[in-house]
Amino acid sequence: HAQCGPHFLTGPIQLRSRKPDPAGQSLEAHTLGPLCTEIGRFWLRTSLETMPVESAQGTGILRSQILVIIAVTYSWWSNPWHHAHWWIPALLLLKVKLALEAADVDIALTFPDETAHWGESSSAIQDATSESRAEPERWSLLQDTWPVHDGQTVPKELWKPGGLHSQILGWLSERPVAPLSTFYGAT
C-alpha cells in the first residue's frame, strides 16, 4: 500500500522520544507512519529534529548514514512465516532497490503495543459498514523498547548474532539491531 512506506527523511535528523499526551494518545500529533505489518498499519510517536550537517558532526554521535526503522509484530515468536513479512520487504528495499551496503545501515526495531490482543480484536462483532476500529487507538502506536509478552521481555537471543534473524540482519547491517529507544539522541 502506498501509505505504508517506505518513508524517507533526509537529515541529519536527531531522534527523541515522544511520550503520549497526558490527555490521551492521539495519532495526529508528532507521528510517523503508517508503518505496515501483516496485522495492520501502525504509527510511530517520535520527535525528529533536523540539524545542519556541521552541528551533527560536532556532536560525535553520527552512527551511520542511514537508520532503517522496522516495525516487527510477534517479536517473541520464532515462527519464520510471521517474520517473512518484514524480512522480504527489508531485503527487497535495502539490498535490491537501494543497493545499500551493510556498513552504511543501522537498524532500529519498533513493536506494537504489548497490551494488544489481535485475536480478540479480529473476533469482535462490529458493524461492517462502520469505519471505526474494534481495537483501542493505543494499539496502533508502536513501542520503542523491547516489548513484554506474557510477563517476560522478548527473548533478545532471537535478535542477537547466531539467533533466528542473524543472517537476514547481517545482510542489512554490520551492527546489531536494537530497539528504537537506543538511538534517541543520535544523529
Secondary structure, 3 states (H helix, E strand, C coil): CHHHCCCCCCCCEEEEECCCCCCCCCCCCCEEEEEEECCEEEEEEEEEEECCHHHHHHHCCCCCCEEEEEECCCCCCCCHHHHHHHHHHHHHHHHHHCCCCHHHEEEEEEECCCCCCHHHHHHCCCCCCCCCCCCCHHHHEEECCCCEECCEECCHHHCCCCCCCHHHHHHHCCCCCEEHHHHCCCC
